Amino acid sequence: MKVGTDGVLLGAWTDISEAENILDIGTGTGLIALMMAQKNEVVKIDAVEIDESSYEQATQNFEESPWNRRLSVFQASIQDYTENCEKQYDLIISNPPYFVNSTKSKFNHKNQVRHTDSLSFEELIKAVNFLLKLSGRFCVVLPFAEGEIFEILAKAEKLYCTKKVSVKGRDFKPTERLLMQFEKQEKAIEERHLVIQNSPKRHDYTSDYINLTKDFYLFM
């Protein structure tokens, strides 16, 4: 569970302008937090990760990065972190677990990453509402069906979707992922579409995907 397309998409797409402090919920090995640090020379990022091995890898990745003074990682559930946190954030970002009532891996750490047992959508929304400033933004990536459910649940808690990107693997395929931005103030939703690949040929990426992510790949 190291570097995946979902995390790259979310980190590249998220607008961090005007953000001074960022929280990455479920940082894994630190990919998205590192992308945030690369995008902005002054922003400070806190990252939370419940899985011990992922936390240890994130710690090492942060320490060995050029931005280590602006990156902090905490081993905790977001529920416990929220109870003990005394500050709010300009931007919260998360690539959360999303499988509900589905077949689980024999590896417990993968279940924590992939399944909502340890962090339900309702719990995530509650934590975001508590930790997000009134003027702040929350960005998340989810599969299409789960994203639609999440949007409904968030709106019920007065967290409103203000930007949405429908992501397809290829143009003729159905929408696979939703990139969504939420705010505490309701406004018209800005909607876009993104196609990742032109064809099944390896690395045959669309110009839109290249322009979005090229700063984060060594070869693009």
C-alpha positions as CSV (number, residue, x, y, z in Angstrom):
1,M,0.0,0.0,0.0
2,K,2.7,2.5,-0.9
3,V,2.2,4.7,-4.0
4,G,-1.1,4.4,-5.9
5,T,-2.9,6.4,-8.5
6,D,-5.6,7.5,-6.0
7,G,-3.0,9.2,-3.8
8,V,-1.1,10.8,-6.7
9,L,-4.4,12.2,-8.1
10,L,-5.5,13.6,-4.8
11,G,-2.2,15.1,-4.0
12,A,-1.7,16.7,-7.4
13,W,-5.3,18.0,-7.7
14,T,-5.7,19.5,-4.2
15,D,-5.4,23.3,-4.2
16,I,-3.2,24.4,-1.3
17,S,-3.1,28.1,-2.0
18,E,-3.7,30.1,1.2
19,A,-3.2,27.1,3.4
20,E,-0.7,27.5,6.2
21,N,-1.3,24.2,8.0
22,I,-2.6,20.9,6.6
23,L,-3.7,17.6,8.1
24,D,-3.4,14.3,6.2
25,I,-5.7,11.7,7.7
26,G,-4.5,8.2,7.1
27,T,-1.2,9.2,5.6
28,G,0.0,5.6,5.0
29,T,3.7,5.9,4.1
30,G,3.4,9.7,3.7
31,L,2.9,10.1,-0.1
32,I,0.2,12.8,0.0
33,A,1.8,14.7,2.9
34,L,5.1,14.8,1.0
35,M,3.3,16.0,-2.2
36,M,1.8,18.9,-0.1
37,A,5.3,19.8,1.2
38,Q,6.7,19.8,-2.4
39,K,3.8,22.0,-3.7
40,N,4.3,24.8,-1.1
41,E,7.6,26.0,0.4
42,V,6.2,27.2,3.8
43,V,3.1,25.1,4.6
44,K,3.3,22.8,7.7
45,I,1.8,19.4,7.5
46,D,0.6,17.1,10.2
47,A,-0.1,13.5,9.3
48,V,-2.0,10.8,11.2
49,E,-1.6,7.1,10.7
50,I,-3.0,4.2,12.8
51,D,-1.0,1.3,11.3
52,E,2.4,0.9,13.0
53,S,4.4,-0.3,10.0
54,S,3.0,2.4,7.8
55,Y,3.7,5.0,10.5
56,E,7.3,3.9,10.8
57,Q,7.8,4.1,7.0
58,A,6.2,7.6,6.9
59,T,8.5,8.7,9.7
60,Q,11.5,7.5,7.7
61,N,10.3,9.1,4.5
62,F,9.6,12.4,6.2
63,E,13.1,12.4,7.9
64,E,14.8,11.7,4.6
65,S,12.9,14.3,2.6
66,P,14.1,17.9,1.9
67,W,11.0,19.1,3.8
68,N,11.4,17.2,7.1
69,R,11.2,20.4,9.3
70,R,7.7,21.0,8.0
71,L,6.4,17.4,8.3
72,S,5.1,15.7,11.5
73,V,3.5,12.3,11.8
74,F,1.5,10.9,14.7
75,Q,0.6,7.2,15.3
76,A,-3.0,7.3,16.3
77,S,-6.5,6.8,15.1
78,I,-8.1,10.0,13.8
79,Q,-10.7,9.6,16.6
80,D,-8.1,9.7,19.3
81,Y,-6.1,12.4,17.5
82,T,-9.3,14.6,17.3
83,E,-9.9,14.2,21.1
84,N,-6.4,15.5,21.9
85,C,-5.9,18.1,19.2
86,E,-6.0,21.7,20.2
87,K,-5.9,23.4,16.8
88,Q,-7.8,23.6,13.5
89,Y,-6.5,23.3,10.0
90,D,-6.8,25.4,6.8
91,L,-6.9,22.2,4.7
92,I,-7.6,18.5,5.5
93,I,-6.9,15.8,3.0
94,S,-7.6,12.1,3.1
95,N,-7.4,9.0,0.9
96,P,-9.6,7.0,3.4
97,P,-10.6,3.3,3.7
98,Y,-13.7,2.7,1.7
99,F,-14.6,-1.0,1.5
100,V,-17.9,-1.7,3.4
101,N,-18.9,-5.3,4.2
102,S,-16.6,-6.7,1.6
103,T,-14.2,-9.6,1.6
104,K,-11.1,-8.9,3.8
105,S,-7.5,-9.7,3.4
106,K,-5.8,-12.1,5.8
107,F,-3.4,-9.2,6.6
108,N,-4.8,-7.0,9.3
109,H,-2.9,-3.9,8.3
110,K,-4.4,-4.1,4.8
111,N,-7.9,-4.3,6.3
112,Q,-7.2,-1.1,8.3
113,V,-6.1,0.7,5.2
114,R,-8.9,-0.6,2.9
115,H,-12.0,-1.2,5.1
116,T,-14.2,1.2,7.0
117,D,-14.3,-0.9,10.2
118,S,-11.7,1.3,11.9
119,L,-12.9,4.6,10.3
120,S,-16.4,4.9,9.0
121,F,-17.5,7.7,6.7
122,E,-19.5,9.2,9.6
123,E,-16.5,9.2,11.9
124,L,-14.3,10.8,9.3
125,I,-16.9,13.5,8.6
126,K,-17.2,14.2,12.3
127,A,-13.4,14.5,12.8
128,V,-13.1,16.8,9.7
129,N,-15.9,19.1,11.0
130,F,-14.2,19.4,14.3
131,L,-10.7,19.9,13.0
132,L,-11.4,22.2,10.0
133,K,-11.5,25.9,10.3
134,L,-14.7,27.7,9.2
135,S,-13.0,28.9,6.1
136,G,-11.1,25.7,5.5
137,R,-11.3,23.0,2.9
138,F,-11.4,19.2,3.0
139,C,-10.3,17.1,0.0
140,V,-10.9,13.4,-0.5
141,V,-10.7,10.7,-3.2
142,L,-13.2,7.8,-3.3
143,P,-14.6,5.3,-5.7
144,F,-17.7,6.6,-7.6
145,A,-20.4,4.8,-5.6
146,E,-18.8,5.4,-2.2
147,G,-18.2,9.1,-3.2
148,E,-21.8,9.7,-3.8
149,I,-22.7,8.2,-0.5
150,F,-20.0,10.2,1.3
151,E,-21.3,13.5,-0.3
152,I,-24.8,12.8,1.0
153,L,-23.5,12.0,4.5
154,A,-21.3,15.1,4.5
155,K,-24.1,17.4,3.5
156,A,-26.3,16.1,6.3
157,E,-23.5,17.3,8.6
158,K,-23.3,20.7,6.9
159,L,-20.1,19.9,5.0
160,Y,-20.8,20.8,1.4
161,C,-19.1,19.6,-1.8
162,T,-17.8,22.6,-3.8
163,K,-15.5,20.9,-6.3
164,K,-15.8,17.5,-8.0
165,V,-13.7,15.7,-10.6
166,S,-15.1,12.5,-12.2
167,V,-12.1,10.3,-13.1
168,K,-12.1,7.6,-15.8
169,G,-9.4,5.2,-16.6
170,R,-10.2,5.6,-20.3
171,D,-12.8,7.7,-22.0
172,F,-15.2,4.9,-22.9
173,K,-15.1,3.5,-19.3
174,P,-17.5,4.4,-16.5
175,T,-16.4,6.8,-13.8
176,E,-14.1,5.0,-11.4
177,R,-13.1,7.7,-8.9
178,L,-14.3,11.0,-7.5
179,L,-12.0,13.8,-6.4
180,M,-14.1,16.0,-4.1
181,Q,-13.5,19.2,-2.1
182,F,-15.8,20.1,0.8
183,E,-16.3,23.4,2.6
184,K,-18.5,24.5,5.5
185,Q,-20.1,27.2,3.4
186,E,-22.5,25.9,0.7
187,K,-21.9,27.2,-2.9
188,A,-22.3,26.1,-6.5
189,I,-20.3,22.9,-7.3
190,E,-17.5,23.2,-9.9
191,E,-17.5,20.0,-11.8
192,R,-14.8,18.6,-14.2
193,H,-13.9,15.3,-15.9
194,L,-10.5,13.7,-16.1
195,V,-9.4,10.7,-18.3
196,I,-6.1,9.0,-17.3
197,Q,-5.1,7.0,-20.3
198,N,-5.7,7.2,-24.1
199,S,-5.4,3.5,-24.6
200,P,-4.5,0.2,-22.8
201,K,-0.9,0.7,-23.9
202,R,1.3,1.2,-20.8
203,H,2.0,4.8,-19.9
204,D,-0.1,6.2,-22.8
205,Y,-1.4,9.0,-20.6
206,T,-3.7,11.8,-21.6
207,S,-2.4,15.4,-21.8
208,D,-4.7,16.3,-18.9
209,Y,-3.3,13.6,-16.6
210,I,0.3,14.5,-17.6
211,N,-0.3,18.2,-16.9
212,L,-1.8,17.4,-13.5
213,T,0.8,15.0,-12.2
214,K,4.0,15.6,-14.1
215,D,5.7,17.4,-11.2
216,F,5.5,14.3,-9.1
217,Y,6.8,11.6,-11.5
218,L,10.5,11.1,-12.3
219,F,9.6,10.0,-15.9
220,M,6.4,11.5,-17.4
